[in-house]
Amino acid sequence: MGAAALLVAPGTWPQVLVTLLANHALIGASCMWPQSRTLGPNLVRLPFPADGCVALTFDDGPDPEVTPAVLDQLDRHRAQATFFCIGQKVLAYPDLAAEIVGRGHRVENHSHTHGNGFALGGERRLEREVRQAQDAIERATGRRPRLFRAPAGIRNPWLEPCLVRAGLSLVSWTRRGFDSVSGNPEAVTQRLLRGLAPGDILLLHDGRSALSAQGRRVVLEALPRLLDVLAERGLRSVAVPAPSPRS
């Protein structure tokens, strides 16, 4: 389109160049911004009237040391959560993935390898990442995921068609604790609580959580405090619901 415009009116090249640059900048920003809806539907808050409800979500598991402790803490508060799991880890710990579901939570798709270059992949690579994780989770839990979270929340324009074909809906988050990089449990908790409102989707990690000064996984120190405050505020955690099947 830009080339055609230049052929018809060569003097318009500055405007065409600016338009092309702006278009590429918009696409790039949409890829890098996890909450963006420019590239397709993206759930950043609970989709239903959420009086008294928030959604705790955990990424990058399952982890044989951390995930069981997270499940125990959720049980003590009668809280439900959504675990966005890596397909390769589900293959390594299928019984743990099944336990997550058996204890009343959802196991959803967080790609198969969680590679650093996920968002740089073409359509075939993304299709493979999505499909392999779908298959691994279904074999372990008996149910096929309906939700997908991109690694680090970063994606590209080829992801949405892959999700449509797989019957998956993209989920990001409202606020995150940065527990995968911060060793301060109190700071992690405060990031999640600051401005917290019903309907928020909160992001923590049961896989790859940072270590605190005491040598414990930060999520295991931050989560009890977070659950206590939710209870004090009359909020309860629910699993992110699956939307209607996509066609």
N, C-alpha and C positions, 0 to 999 in steps of 0.2 A: 504493500500500500504506500509506504514511504517512497520507494523507488519510483512508483507510478506517478506520484505527485511531483517528483523532481523532473521526470520526463515531460510532463505537461507544463509545469511552471518552474523552471530551474531557479528562479529568484526566491522560491519559498523554502529553500533548503534550511535556513536557520530555524524556521518554525517547525519544520519536519523533524529536525535533529532534536529540538527541545521536547517535542511530543514523544519521540522514541525514548529519549533518556528518562522522561517522567514516567512513561509506561514501564520501563525496566526497573526503575526505582520503586514503583508501587508494587510490582511483583516480588522484588527482592525483600521489601519490608514485610509483605504479607507472609512470605516464607519464614522469616525470622521471628515474627511476632506470634507467639503461641495462641493468643486469643483472637487472632484475625479470622474474619469470616469471608474475606475476599475470595479465597480459593475454594470455598464450599461451606456447607453447614458445619458448625463447631459449637459443641455444648460447653459453655463456660460457667453455667449455673444450673441448678436443678430445674427441670422443665415444667414441673407441676407446682401448684400453690404450696409453698414450702414453709408454712407457719410452724416454727419450732423444729425444723429439720435442716441439717447440713449434711454434707457427704464427705467422709474421710476416704481418701484414696492413697494407695501405696504402690510405688513403682519399683521395677528392677528385680523383683524376686522371682520365684521363692528362694529363700535362704534358709538352710537347715538350722542355723543357730538363732537367727533373728525372727523369722516369721512365726515360729511357735510361740515365742514370748509376746509378740504383737497380738496374736490370736488370744492368748490368755488375758491380756489386758483388755481387749475388746469384750471378751466374755464377761469379765468382772463388771463392766459398765453396761452390759446388754446392748452393745453398739454393733451396728452392721457397717461393713466397709466394702470397697471395691479394690481388688488387687490387679493391677495391670502388669502381667507377667511376661517374662522373656521366654520364647519358645524353647531355646536350648536349655534353660534352667528347668523348665517343666519336664523336658525329657530326662534330665538328670535326677529330678526329685518328683516323680509323678505322684507318689503317695502323699506328699506334702501339698501339692496342688489339689488333690482330691479332698484332703482334710480341710482346706480353706472353704471349699464348697460345702462340705459336710457340716461345717460349723456355722453355716448360714450366710456366707459372704459370696461375692461374685468374683470369678476369675476371668479377666478380659485380656485382650491382645495388646502387647507392647513391642511387637516385631519379633522376629526369630532370633536375631543375633545382637540387636541394639548396637550396631556398628556406628562409629563416629561419622561415617560418610553416608548415613541413611538418606539424608535429604539431598544428596548429590546423585543418587541412583536414578536410572531411567525406569521406564514403566515395567519392564520385565523383571528387573531386580526388586522393585517394590512389590510387585505381584508375588514373587517368590517369598520374600520376607513375610508378607501378610499370610499367604497360604500355608507355609510351613508352621507358623505359630498357631494358626487355626487348627491344623491337624493335630499338633502335639497337645494342645489344651483339650481338644475334644476327646482324644484317646485317654487322657489322664482323668478327666472330670466327668465325662459322659455328656457334656453339653458344649455346643459350639458357641464361641464368643459372639457377642452382638456389638461390642464397643471396642474402639481402638484409640490408643494414645501414642502419638509419634514420639520417638526418642528425643528427649530434651524439648519436645513440643515443636521441633523444626521440621518443615515439610516442603514439598514442591508441588507444582501444578499437576503432576502425574499421580499423586497419591489419591485424590478424591475419586477418579474413575476406578482405581483398584478397590477402594472401600465400597463403592456402589456394587461392583460385581461380587464382592464377598459378603454383602449384606451387613456391613459394619457402619457404625456412626462414629464420627470423630468426637473425642472428649478432651478438653484441656483442663483448665482449672480457674478458679477465681483468685486464689492466693496460695502462695507456696512458702514453706519454711526454710528452704535451702539447707536442709539437714544433710545433704550429700556433700556439702562443702564446708559447712560451719561446724566447729567443735563445741559450740556454746548452746546447750539445750535451752537455756532461758531465752536467748535471742531467737532461737527457732520458734519457740512457743509464742513469743510476743509478735513475731511476724504473722503468724496465723491468726492471732486473736485481735490484732489491731484493725478496727473497722469491721470485724466479723458481723455478718448478718445472716438471717435465715435464707436458705437457698444456696449458700456458698459451697463451692467444691474446693476442698483443701488437699494439697499435695504433700505427701511425706514419702519416705523410702524404706522398705524392708530389705531391699538389696542395695549394696553400695552406700550405706549410711556412714557418715563420718564418725570418727572416734572422739569422745569427750576427753577432758583432762584426766578423768578417772579411768580411761581406757575402755569405756563401754560405748556401744553404739548409741549415737545421739538420739535416734528415734525412740529407744527404750527408756531414755530419761525424760524426753520431752512429752511423749504420748500420755503418761499418767496425769501429768499436770494439765494437759490440754483437755483430756476427758473429764477431769474434775471441774474445770471451768465451764465446759459445755453443760454439765449437769447443774451447776450453780445458776447458769443463765437460762435454764429451762429448755436447752437445745438437745436434740438427740441426733446421732449419726445414722443415716440410712444408706443403703447401696444405691449407686447411680442406676436408675431404671433404664432398661433397654427400650428404645422407641419402637414404633411400628415397623415391621419389616420393610426394607427398601426394595424398590423395583427398578 
